[in-house]
């Protein structure tokens, strides 16, 4: 059986109210969103702030291993930022 990738996910409405926060697979996220839509609640899935920060840190660490990318980051010509938080 294939292993399912799960990530910490926030499900929030257009006003920013969080309706669910859990470790979910993509299929679970879609099922939950459809369930809420049936009762008239429109939700959007977001990664948790900690997850986004970790991903940005990992990207920056990889960029630091490349001399050109590191030089561009140090001069301010290349910046990796998380958005939405």
Phi, psi and omega in degrees: 000133180290143179279134180268131178278127178239142177230155176290123186232138172254134174248116185230154177273182184293343178269357179093000178288126180276124180262334180205146173218119184198168174274108189228151171275168179298320180296319179296319179301312180299318180297316181295315180300316178299319179299316178292323179298327179299332180256014173090013179251121180264120182242154175235140180269137177227149170287153179292155179305319180296323179295316180297315179299316180298317179296319178296318178298319179294319178297314179298321179296319178294318179298327179292343179277349179255123185301317181295313180296319180298317179298317180294322178294317182295328180274355179086007180275347178225118182228131177249123183227145171279150181239151174095357181228000000 
